[in-house]
């Protein structure tokens, strides 16, 4: 795991610590989850998504899961 240092203004730091207390999680875990969600939402879809038929009817409902697994396996940028 890599260590990253970030700087927050006082209001953001207070909000983060309050949320961590409410959810009984560490601030690091909350920031990690938020960054993961943000980067997954901003990641462009590969060319051809939705263009071809696989015969599987649940692909659109599982798209994020499939892309996340492909990224973990290194088969998708």
C-alpha positions in Angstrom: 0.0 0.0 0.0 1.2 3.5 -0.8 1.1 6.4 1.7 -0.3 9.7 0.5 -0.4 12.9 2.5 -3.2 15.4 1.8 -4.0 18.8 3.3 -7.6 19.7 4.3 -9.0 22.9 5.5 -10.3 23.0 9.0 -13.9 22.6 8.0 -13.2 19.5 5.7 -11.1 17.9 8.4 -13.8 18.4 11.0 -16.4 17.0 8.7 -14.2 14.0 8.0 -13.6 13.3 11.7 -17.3 13.7 12.5 -18.2 11.2 9.8 -15.6 8.8 10.9 -17.0 8.9 14.5 -20.6 8.4 13.2 -19.7 5.5 11.0 -17.1 4.1 13.5 -14.5 3.9 10.7 -11.1 5.5 10.3 -10.7 8.8 8.4 -8.3 6.9 6.1 -10.8 4.3 5.2 -13.4 7.0 4.4 -11.0 8.9 2.2 -9.9 5.7 0.5 -13.5 4.7 -0.3 -14.4 8.1 -1.5 -11.4 8.2 -3.8 -12.2 4.8 -5.2 -15.8 5.8 -5.9 -14.7 9.1 -7.5 -12.1 7.5 -9.8 -14.5 4.7 -10.9 -17.2 7.2 -11.8 -14.7 9.3 -13.8 -13.1 6.4 -15.7 -14.0 6.4 -19.4 -15.7 3.3 -20.8 -13.8 1.3 -23.3 -14.7 1.7 -27.0 -17.5 -0.6 -28.1 -19.3 -0.8 -24.8 -23.0 -1.4 -25.7 -22.1 -2.0 -29.3 -22.0 -5.8 -29.4 -24.2 -8.6 -28.1 -22.8 -11.3 -25.8 -25.9 -13.3 -25.3 -25.8 -12.6 -21.5 -28.8 -10.6 -20.3 -27.3 -9.2 -17.0 -24.2 -7.4 -18.4 -25.7 -3.9 -18.2 -26.6 -4.4 -14.5 -23.2 -5.8 -13.7 -21.1 -3.4 -15.9 -19.4 -1.7 -13.0 -18.6 -5.0 -11.3 -17.2 -6.4 -14.6 -15.1 -3.4 -15.3 -13.8 -3.3 -11.7 -12.8 -6.9 -11.9 -11.1 -6.3 -15.3 -9.2 -3.4 -13.8 -8.0 -5.5 -10.8 -6.9 -8.2 -13.2 -5.1 -5.7 -15.4 -7.1 -6.5 -18.5 -8.7 -3.0 -18.6 -6.8 0.2 -18.2 
